Amino acid sequence: MAGLGSRMVEIERKFRVTTVDRTMLGVSKRIMQSYLSFNPEVRVRIIGNEGYLTVKGEGTLTRTECECPIPELVASKLLRMAEGRPIEKVRCSRDRWEVDFYDGHLKGLVIAEIEMESESEQVFLPAWMKGYEVTHDSRYKNQQLARIESLTVLDGELHGTSA
């Protein structure tokens, strides 16, 4: 995560996970997040008992991101002011991988992300996880997931049906 007032470029690939061996993952953290604005993208998040406010730029693979820690009490109040549905998830990490197990209206969705040094860096899913890349599919951006009613809606769009 970027430090107080810092600006960074995030290069990240994203995968929808179909199977994962959870025993291969490390410690988990509960995350609650919502959006104060979708355009520009302004997110408030609580991880454990720490709050964060983040502004993200446009893009899919490469984006500008500025994240600042904020008091948990402030983050809690901001969560209640947010647009869309709150996103609840449990994040587990291993090596450079972060695997998010969604809860609430997205229960059952599992997304893995990996931050890269450059756009040309090759990435392969580890043996303990299977899935397919969704980096360039805007439906898998968290701000889009906050706008849908349920995972059924997302899956219906992917299969050309409506929920």
N, CA, C and O of each residue as an XYZ file, in Angstrom:
652
protein
N       0.831     -1.179      0.000
C       0.000      0.000      0.000
C       0.870      1.233      0.000
O       1.944      1.263      0.600
N       0.395      2.225     -0.669
C       1.130      3.482     -0.729
C       1.057      4.184      0.620
O       0.087      4.025      1.361
N       2.075      4.950      0.926
C       2.119      5.647      2.199
C       1.326      6.947      2.170
O       0.720      7.300      1.158
N       1.341      7.641      3.282
C       0.585      8.879      3.458
C       0.922      9.873      2.356
O       2.072     10.280      2.190
N      -0.106     10.252      1.607
C       0.057     11.252      0.577
C       0.931     10.828     -0.589
O       1.264     11.664     -1.429
N       1.305      9.591     -0.670
C       2.187      9.171     -1.746
C       1.389      8.906     -3.014
O       0.185      8.653     -2.971
N       2.065      8.969     -4.109
C       1.453      8.695     -5.399
C       2.257      7.584     -6.029
O       3.488      7.607     -6.020
N       1.563      6.620     -6.572
C       2.281      5.524     -7.186
C       1.516      5.017     -8.387
O       0.323      5.276     -8.549
N       2.223      4.296     -9.213
C       1.597      3.624    -10.335
C       1.503      2.158     -9.963
O       2.495      1.527     -9.598
N       0.303      1.630    -10.062
C       0.045      0.230     -9.757
C      -0.088     -0.527    -11.076
O      -0.895     -0.162    -11.931
N       0.704     -1.575    -11.230
C       0.599     -2.461    -12.387
C       0.150     -3.802    -11.831
O       0.881     -4.454    -11.085
N      -1.059     -4.208    -12.201
C      -1.675     -5.355    -11.541
C      -2.463     -6.193    -12.540
O      -3.184     -5.662    -13.384
N      -2.315     -7.509    -12.431
C      -3.136     -8.424    -13.224
C      -4.097     -9.118    -12.282
O      -3.786     -9.375    -11.119
N      -5.286     -9.418    -12.817
C      -6.386     -9.933    -12.012
C      -6.928    -11.206    -12.663
O      -7.046    -11.290    -13.885
N      -7.257    -12.203    -11.820
C      -7.755    -13.498    -12.293
C      -8.987    -13.909    -11.494
O      -9.032    -13.754    -10.274
N      -9.988    -14.438    -12.204
C     -11.124    -15.048    -11.500
C     -10.711    -16.478    -11.199
O     -10.365    -17.244    -12.098
N     -10.753    -16.818     -9.935
C     -10.276    -18.119     -9.477
C     -11.428    -19.121     -9.498
O     -12.518    -18.852     -8.992
N     -11.161    -20.278    -10.094
C     -12.168    -21.346    -10.137
C     -11.897    -22.399     -9.068
O     -12.832    -22.994     -8.533
N     -10.621    -22.635     -8.754
C     -10.254    -23.531     -7.651
C      -8.975    -23.011     -6.997
O      -8.081    -22.486     -7.662
N      -8.916    -23.174     -5.680
C      -7.731    -22.755     -4.941
C      -7.575    -23.654     -3.724
O      -8.553    -24.017     -3.070
N      -6.331    -24.004     -3.433
C      -6.019    -24.772     -2.235
C      -5.745    -23.770     -1.119
O      -4.647    -23.221     -1.024
N      -6.753    -23.533     -0.270
C      -6.628    -22.509      0.785
C      -5.544    -22.849      1.797
O      -5.043    -21.958      2.483
N      -5.175    -24.113      1.904
C      -4.118    -24.476      2.853
C      -2.768    -23.907      2.415
O      -1.836    -23.839      3.217
N      -2.659    -23.501      1.155
C      -1.408    -22.949      0.638
C      -1.299    -21.436      0.878
O      -0.268    -20.830      0.584
N      -2.361    -20.836      1.410
C      -2.384    -19.387      1.604
C      -2.004    -19.011      3.028
O      -2.127    -19.812      3.955
N      -1.544    -17.792      3.179
C      -1.119    -17.300      4.487
C      -2.263    -16.737      5.303
O      -3.424    -17.100      5.116
N      -1.914    -15.849      6.205
C      -2.845    -15.216      7.130
C      -3.910    -14.450      6.357
O      -3.637    -13.863      5.311
N      -5.125    -14.466      6.888
C      -6.222    -13.751      6.232
C      -6.536    -12.455      6.970
O      -6.320    -12.334      8.176
N      -7.059    -11.478      6.202
C      -7.493    -10.195      6.754
C      -8.878     -9.896      6.216
O      -9.131    -10.060      5.022
N      -9.784     -9.456      7.092
C     -11.126     -9.056      6.653
C     -11.058     -7.629      6.145
O     -10.447     -6.760      6.768
N     -11.701     -7.398      4.991
C     -11.731     -6.070      4.369
C     -13.180     -5.677      4.125
O     -13.974     -6.465      3.611
N     -13.511     -4.451      4.499
C     -14.803     -3.841      4.183
C     -14.480     -2.577      3.403
O     -13.684     -1.753      3.852
N     -15.092     -2.424      2.242
C     -14.821     -1.226      1.453
C     -16.067     -0.747      0.727
O     -16.974     -1.524      0.426
N     -16.088      0.547      0.456
C     -17.165      1.176     -0.304
C     -16.578      2.341     -1.080
O     -15.421      2.719     -0.894
N     -17.400      2.899     -1.951
C     -16.954      3.988     -2.820
C     -17.682      5.277     -2.499
O     -18.912      5.324     -2.475
N     -16.909      6.322     -2.255
C     -17.473      7.646     -2.045
C     -17.794      8.283     -3.393
O     -18.650      9.162     -3.484
N     -17.108      7.838     -4.425
C     -17.325      8.323     -5.784
C     -16.854      7.233     -6.745
O     -15.863      6.547     -6.495
N     -17.588      7.090     -7.847
C     -17.161      6.151     -8.881
C     -16.333      6.839     -9.955
O     -15.533      6.193    -10.631
N     -16.520      8.160    -10.120
C     -15.773      8.896    -11.129
C     -15.538     10.315    -10.622
O     -16.449     11.140    -10.691
N     -14.347     10.624    -10.118
C     -13.194      9.745    -10.008
C     -13.414      8.659     -8.955
O     -14.260      8.801     -8.073
N     -12.657      7.590     -9.053
C     -12.802      6.468     -8.124
C     -12.166      6.826     -6.787
O     -10.950      6.983     -6.679
N     -13.018      6.950     -5.771
C     -12.563      7.267     -4.410
C     -13.121      6.183     -3.497
O     -14.336      6.038     -3.356
N     -12.227      5.431     -2.886
C     -12.600      4.274     -2.077
C     -12.214      4.490     -0.624
O     -11.169      5.066     -0.321
N     -13.078      4.017      0.272
C     -12.748      3.976      1.694
C     -12.738      2.499      2.083
O     -13.565      1.710      1.626
N     -11.780      2.151      2.936
C     -11.592      0.739      3.262
C     -11.181      0.599      4.721
O     -10.451      1.427      5.268
N     -11.671     -0.475      5.334
C     -11.188     -0.862      6.660
C     -10.601     -2.256      6.533
O     -11.262     -3.190      6.079
N      -9.343     -2.377      6.944
C      -8.656     -3.668      6.962
C      -8.288     -3.920      8.412
O      -7.449     -3.224      8.984
N      -8.934     -4.935      9.006
C      -8.737     -5.160     10.439
C      -9.274     -3.966     11.201
O     -10.478     -3.712     11.183
N      -8.392     -3.221     11.877
C      -8.830     -2.013     12.587
C      -8.132     -0.766     12.047
O      -7.954      0.216     12.767
N      -7.736     -0.815     10.760
C      -7.068      0.316     10.128
C      -7.907      0.827      8.961
O      -8.444      0.041      8.180
N      -8.015      2.145      8.851
C      -8.768      2.758      7.761
C      -7.853      3.310      6.682
O      -6.713      3.689      6.952
N      -8.368      3.351      5.447
C      -7.612      3.877      4.310
C      -8.565      4.611      3.374
O      -9.715      4.210      3.193
N      -8.073      5.680      2.790
C      -8.782      6.407      1.763
C      -7.906      6.362      0.514
O      -6.722      6.696      0.566
N      -8.494      5.946     -0.609
C      -7.730      5.740     -1.831
C      -8.410      6.409     -3.012
O      -9.631      6.348     -3.156
N      -7.612      7.047     -3.852
C      -8.082      7.595     -5.124
C      -7.325      6.852     -6.217
O      -6.098      6.756     -6.190
N      -8.089      6.326     -7.186
C      -7.473      5.572     -8.280
C      -7.759      6.248     -9.607
O      -8.838      6.801     -9.825
N      -6.771      6.193    -10.492
C      -6.915      6.740    -11.826
C      -7.580      5.754    -12.768
O      -7.936      4.642    -12.377
N      -7.741      6.174    -14.014
C      -8.339      5.334    -15.050
C      -7.383      4.202    -15.423
O      -6.180      4.281    -15.172
N      -7.936      3.153    -16.023
C      -7.116      2.080    -16.561
C      -7.511      0.728    -16.020
O      -8.371      0.608    -15.148
N      -6.857     -0.297    -16.564
C      -7.108     -1.667    -16.115
C      -5.806     -2.297    -15.624
O      -5.706     -2.670    -14.456
N      -4.823     -2.418    -16.486
C      -3.552     -3.034    -16.111
C      -2.678     -2.068    -15.303
O      -2.095     -2.461    -14.292
N      -2.587     -0.828    -15.737
C      -1.757      0.175    -15.081
C      -2.627      1.347    -14.658
O      -3.371      1.900    -15.468
N      -2.533      1.723    -13.390
C      -3.341      2.822    -12.858
C      -2.537      3.610    -11.844
O      -1.686      3.061    -11.144
N      -2.815      4.901    -11.771
C      -2.260      5.723    -10.705
C      -3.112      5.486     -9.458
O      -4.338      5.403     -9.533
N      -2.448      5.379     -8.329
C      -3.153      5.150     -7.065
C      -2.512      5.990     -5.983
O      -1.289      6.025     -5.849
N      -3.344      6.666     -5.215
C      -2.878      7.426     -4.062
C      -3.688      6.960     -2.861
O      -4.911      7.093     -2.847
N      -3.021      6.419     -1.864
C      -3.701      5.872     -0.688
C      -3.130      6.485      0.580
O      -1.916      6.617      0.734
N      -4.033      6.857      1.489
C      -3.631      7.469      2.756
C      -4.302      6.737      3.913
O      -5.493      6.433      3.832
N      -3.574      6.447      4.981
C      -4.221      5.890      6.170
C      -5.096      6.949      6.827
O      -4.737      8.126      6.868
N      -6.243      6.522      7.340
C      -7.139      7.409      8.082
C      -7.597      6.664      9.334
O      -7.551      5.434      9.362
N      -8.038      7.380     10.370
C      -8.509      6.693     11.581
C      -9.693      5.768     11.266
O     -10.531      6.080     10.419
N      -9.744      4.640     11.954
C     -10.818      3.671     11.729
C     -12.195      4.298     11.947
O     -13.125      3.996     11.200
N     -12.346      5.149     12.938
C     -13.631      5.797     13.206
C     -14.073      6.655     12.021
O     -15.250      6.653     11.660
N     -13.147      7.381     11.421
C     -13.456      8.192     10.237
C     -13.845      7.275      9.076
O     -14.819      7.541      8.372
N     -13.090      6.202      8.880
C     -13.401      5.252      7.809
C     -14.793      4.649      7.998
O     -15.536      4.495      7.029
N     -15.149      4.308      9.227
C     -16.485      3.748      9.513
C     -17.590      4.726      9.134
O     -18.602      4.335      8.551
N     -17.391      5.996      9.467
C     -18.390      7.013      9.120
C     -18.480      7.195      7.606
O     -19.575      7.326      7.060
N     -17.337      7.204      6.931
C     -17.328      7.357      5.479
C     -17.984      6.164      4.777
O     -18.650      6.337      3.756
N     -17.801      4.960      5.315
C     -18.437      3.774      4.723
C     -19.950      3.944      4.647
O     -20.583      3.506      3.686
N     -20.521      4.578      5.657
C     -21.975      4.771      5.683
C     -22.441      5.829      4.689
O     -23.632      5.897      4.383
N     -21.536      6.651      4.180
C     -21.883      7.708      3.220
C     -21.690      7.260      1.771
O     -21.947      8.029      0.844
N     -21.245      6.039      1.574
C     -20.794      5.585      0.267
C     -21.919      5.316     -0.729
O     -23.086      5.166     -0.365
N     -21.518      5.263     -2.008
C     -22.397      4.901     -3.107
C     -22.314      3.389     -3.323
O     -21.315      2.759     -2.975
N     -23.367      2.815     -3.897
C     -23.348      1.396     -4.225
C     -23.419      0.511     -2.995
O     -23.727      0.967     -1.894
N     -23.132     -0.749     -3.205
C     -23.153     -1.731     -2.126
C     -21.761     -1.863     -1.516
O     -20.760     -1.753     -2.224
N     -21.694     -2.096     -0.211
C     -20.367     -2.334      0.379
C     -19.804     -3.658     -0.122
O     -20.543     -4.604     -0.393
N     -18.505     -3.702     -0.237
C     -17.820     -4.942     -0.634
C     -17.156     -5.509      0.603
O     -16.375     -4.839      1.279
N     -17.486     -6.767      0.883
C     -16.915     -7.490      2.019
C     -16.094     -8.642      1.460
O     -16.546     -9.375      0.582
N     -14.878     -8.790      1.983
C     -14.046     -9.888      1.512
C     -12.993    -10.235      2.549
O     -12.687     -9.459      3.454
N     -12.455    -11.428      2.381
C     -11.335    -11.883      3.194
C     -10.166    -12.050      2.240
O     -10.272    -12.748      1.232
N      -9.051    -11.408      2.562
C      -7.861    -11.459      1.705
C      -6.809    -12.353      2.340
O      -6.463    -12.211      3.513
N      -6.312    -13.276      1.532
C      -5.199    -14.138      1.927
C      -4.046    -13.874      0.960
O      -4.268    -13.552     -0.207
N      -2.825    -14.013      1.449
C      -1.665    -13.729      0.611
C      -0.691    -14.885      0.603
O      -0.590    -15.658      1.556
N       0.023    -14.976     -0.508
C       1.146    -15.903     -0.609
C       2.075    -15.354     -1.675
O       1.652    -15.040     -2.788
N       3.330    -15.244     -1.326
C       4.321    -14.649     -2.209
C       3.802    -13.281     -2.653
O       3.495    -12.445     -1.803
N       3.699    -13.035     -3.937
C       3.197    -11.753     -4.448
C       1.693    -11.793     -4.730
O       1.126    -10.792     -5.167
N       1.045    -12.921     -4.490
C      -0.377    -13.081     -4.796
C      -1.249    -12.642     -3.630
O      -0.944    -12.917     -2.470
N      -2.343    -11.954     -3.958
C      -3.401    -11.650     -2.992
C      -4.667    -12.308     -3.524
O      -5.066    -12.070     -4.664
N      -5.294    -13.134     -2.697
C      -6.500    -13.851     -3.107
C      -7.652    -13.367     -2.235
O      -7.613    -13.481     -1.010
N      -8.683    -12.824     -2.891
C      -9.845    -12.273     -2.194
C     -11.031    -13.212     -2.307
O     -11.449    -13.577     -3.406
N     -11.570    -13.601     -1.155
C     -12.775    -14.430     -1.066
C     -13.912    -13.490     -0.662
O     -13.984    -13.039      0.481
N     -14.789    -13.207     -1.610
C     -15.855    -12.218     -1.387
C     -16.978    -12.805     -0.557
O     -17.244    -14.006     -0.582
N     -17.629    -11.913      0.180
C     -18.752    -12.253      1.045
C     -19.931    -11.376      0.653
O     -19.882    -10.691     -0.368
N     -20.981    -11.391      1.450
C     -22.131    -10.525      1.201
C     -22.787    -10.814     -0.135
O     -23.001    -11.975     -0.485
N     -23.108     -9.763     -0.891
C     -23.815     -9.933     -2.161
C     -22.953    -10.591     -3.235
O     -23.465    -10.956     -4.294
N     -21.657    -10.747     -2.984
C     -20.750    -11.385     -3.949
C     -20.212    -12.725     -3.444
O     -19.214    -13.234     -3.954
N     -20.879    -13.285     -2.443
C     -20.424    -14.541     -1.840
C     -20.194    -15.603     -2.919
O     -21.054    -15.852     -3.764
N     -19.022    -16.215     -2.867
C     -18.662    -17.242     -3.832
C     -17.655    -16.771     -4.870
O     -16.998    -17.591     -5.512
N     -17.528    -15.460     -5.042
C     -16.559    -14.924     -5.989
C     -15.168    -14.959     -5.359
O     -14.988    -14.569     -4.206
N     -14.190    -15.430     -6.127
C     -12.800    -15.450     -5.672
C     -11.954    -14.810     -6.770
O     -11.977    -15.241     -7.923
N     -11.210    -13.779     -6.391
C     -10.354    -13.054     -7.329
C      -8.929    -13.048     -6.786
O      -8.702    -12.792     -5.604
N      -7.972    -13.334     -7.670
C      -6.552    -13.268     -7.306
C      -5.912    -12.116     -8.071
O      -6.211    -11.891     -9.244
N      -5.033    -11.394     -7.394
C      -4.326    -10.278     -8.009
C      -2.842    -10.412     -7.735
O      -2.420    -10.944     -6.708
N      -2.067     -9.918     -8.678
C      -0.623     -9.885     -8.495
C      -0.112     -8.557     -9.019
O      -0.428     -8.164    -10.142
N       0.676     -7.865     -8.208
C       1.291     -6.613     -8.640
C       2.606     -6.941     -9.324
O       3.366     -7.805     -8.886
N       2.852     -6.217    -10.421
C       4.017     -6.512    -11.249
C       4.962     -5.313    -11.290
O       4.584     -4.190    -10.957
N       6.179     -5.575    -11.700
C       7.181     -4.521    -11.845
C       7.000     -3.765    -13.159
O       7.291     -2.571    -13.233
N       6.517     -4.461    -14.205
C       6.315     -3.835    -15.516
C       5.153     -4.521    -16.223
O       4.778     -5.641    -15.876
N       4.585     -3.843    -17.217
C       3.474     -4.423    -17.981
C       3.904     -5.647    -18.771
O       3.078     -6.510    -19.069
N       5.184     -5.736    -19.115
C       5.662     -6.854    -19.936
C       6.044     -8.090    -19.122
O       6.365     -9.134    -19.690
N       6.011     -7.973    -17.806
C       6.358     -9.116    -16.954
C       5.388    -10.271    -17.196
O       4.174    -10.070    -17.223
N       5.917    -11.465    -17.369
C       5.068    -12.636    -17.572
C       4.575    -13.149    -16.232
O       5.317    -13.183    -15.250
N       3.293    -13.554    -16.207
C       2.675    -14.050    -14.982
C       2.024    -15.389    -15.281
O       1.324    -15.545    -16.283
N       2.260    -16.347    -14.408
C       1.638    -17.659    -14.523
C       0.956    -17.978    -13.201
O       1.500    -17.708    -12.131
N      -0.241    -18.556    -13.283
C      -0.928    -18.961    -12.057
C      -0.114    -20.051    -11.376
O       0.404    -20.944    -12.046
N       0.004    -19.990    -10.057
C       0.731    -21.036     -9.330
C      -0.047    -22.350     -9.371
O      -1.244    -22.360     -9.658
N       0.628    -23.441     -9.085
C       0.017    -24.773     -9.143
C      -1.147    -24.921     -8.171
O      -2.032    -25.744     -8.405
N      -1.171    -24.151     -7.092
C      -2.215    -24.276     -6.069
C      -3.485    -23.490     -6.410
O      -4.402    -23.408     -5.593
N      -3.540    -22.909     -7.626
C      -4.702    -22.112     -8.000
C      -4.976    -22.256     -9.499
O      -4.053    -22.308    -10.312
N      -6.279    -22.319     -9.848
C      -6.685    -22.348    -11.247
C      -7.704    -21.235    -11.484
O      -8.460    -20.874    -10.582
N      -7.720    -20.698    -12.693
C      -8.655    -19.633    -13.028
C      -8.342    -19.046    -14.385
O      -7.587    -19.624    -15.167
N      -8.933    -17.882    -14.659
C      -8.724    -17.227    -15.952
C      -8.595    -15.718    -15.746
O      -9.135    -15.149    -14.797
N      -7.867    -15.098    -16.656
C      -7.567    -13.673    -16.497
C      -8.782    -12.795    -16.795
O      -9.521    -13.023    -17.753
N      -8.964    -11.772    -15.934
C     -10.049    -10.806    -16.090
C      -9.535     -9.361    -15.971
O     -10.310     -8.434    -15.737
N      -8.236     -9.192    -16.133
C      -7.623     -7.872    -15.968
C      -8.331     -6.802    -16.787
O      -8.612     -5.716    -16.280
N      -8.616     -7.099    -18.032
C      -9.184     -6.101    -18.940
C     -10.708     -6.141    -19.005
O     -11.307     -5.459    -19.837
N     -11.335     -6.922    -18.150
C     -12.801     -7.010    -18.094
C     -13.285     -6.077    -16.984
O     -13.160     -6.397    -15.802
N     -13.829     -4.940    -17.360
C     -14.196     -3.917    -16.375
C     -15.261     -4.392    -15.391
O     -15.425     -3.787    -14.331
N     -15.988     -5.461    -15.716
C     -16.996     -5.980    -14.783
C     -16.367     -6.472    -13.486
O     -17.050     -6.578    -12.467
N     -15.079     -6.770    -13.515
C     -14.400     -7.287    -12.327
C     -13.688     -6.209    -11.517
O     -13.032     -6.522    -10.523
N     -13.802     -4.961    -11.918
C     -13.285     -3.891    -11.078
C     -14.176     -3.813     -9.844
O     -15.395     -3.941     -9.954
N     -13.587     -3.607     -8.683
C     -14.377     -3.554     -7.446
C     -15.458     -2.480     -7.507
O     -16.549     -2.675     -6.972
N     -15.171     -1.352     -8.148
C     -16.197     -0.311     -8.222
C     -17.400     -0.786     -9.035
O     -18.523     -0.356     -8.771
N     -17.192     -1.653    -10.004
C     -18.312     -2.222    -10.768
C     -19.036     -3.269     -9.930
O     -20.264     -3.350     -9.961
N     -18.288     -4.061     -9.189
C     -18.898     -5.085     -8.333
C     -19.767     -4.447     -7.253
O     -20.739     -5.052     -6.801
N     -19.422     -3.232     -6.841
C     -20.220     -2.519     -5.830
C     -21.562     -2.053     -6.394
O     -22.454     -1.675     -5.634
N     -21.708     -2.076     -7.704
C     -22.931     -1.584     -8.356
C     -23.927     -2.681     -8.702
O     -25.072     -2.382     -9.040
N     -23.516     -3.948     -8.624
C     -24.436     -5.023     -9.014
C     -25.170     -5.574     -7.800
O     -24.717     -5.436     -6.664
N     -26.308     -6.197     -8.063
C     -27.148     -6.744     -6.987
C     -26.558     -8.007     -6.369
O     -26.619     -8.202     -5.155
N     -25.975     -8.878     -7.229
C     -25.482    -10.155     -6.722
C     -24.511    -10.771     -7.716
O     -24.392    -10.311     -8.851
N     -23.832    -11.795     -7.286
C     -22.927    -12.540     -8.148
C     -23.700    -13.163     -9.311
O     -23.150    -13.328    -10.399
N     -24.958    -13.506     -9.094
C     -25.794    -14.085    -10.144
C     -25.900    -13.133    -11.331
O     -25.901    -13.574    -12.480
N     -25.990    -11.824    -11.061
C     -26.058    -10.830    -12.134
C     -24.778    -10.866    -12.957
O     -24.842    -10.860    -14.186
N     -23.619    -10.903    -12.307
C     -22.340    -10.952    -13.008
C     -22.252    -12.221    -13.839
O     -21.894    -12.164    -15.016
N     -22.568    -13.357    -13.252
C     -22.487    -14.622    -13.982
C     -23.477    -14.657    -15.140
O     -23.174    -15.223    -16.191
N     -24.659    -14.061    -14.966
C     -25.633    -13.993    -16.050
C     -25.118    -13.177    -17.212
O     -25.333    -13.552    -18.365
N     -24.432    -12.052    -16.941
C     -23.843    -11.228    -17.989
C     -22.770    -12.003    -18.734
O     -22.659    -11.891    -19.955
N     -21.983    -12.783    -18.017
C     -20.898    -13.536    -18.646
C     -21.430    -14.622    -19.562
O     -20.790    -14.963    -20.557
N     -22.605    -15.173    -19.235
C     -23.165    -16.264    -20.035
C     -24.279    -15.793    -20.970
O     -24.978    -16.608    -21.573
N     -24.440    -14.477    -21.087
C     -25.417    -13.929    -22.018
C     -26.855    -14.082    -21.582
O     -27.759    -14.060    -22.418
N     -27.091    -14.238    -20.273
C     -28.447    -14.334    -19.755
C     -28.636    -13.240    -18.726
O     -27.661    -12.659    -18.249
N     -29.856    -12.959    -18.384
C     -30.099    -11.986    -17.312
C     -30.579    -12.717    -16.089
O     -31.268    -13.733    -16.182
N     -30.210    -12.192    -14.943
C     -30.558    -12.846    -13.669
C     -31.969    -12.494    -13.274
O     -32.450    -12.945    -12.234
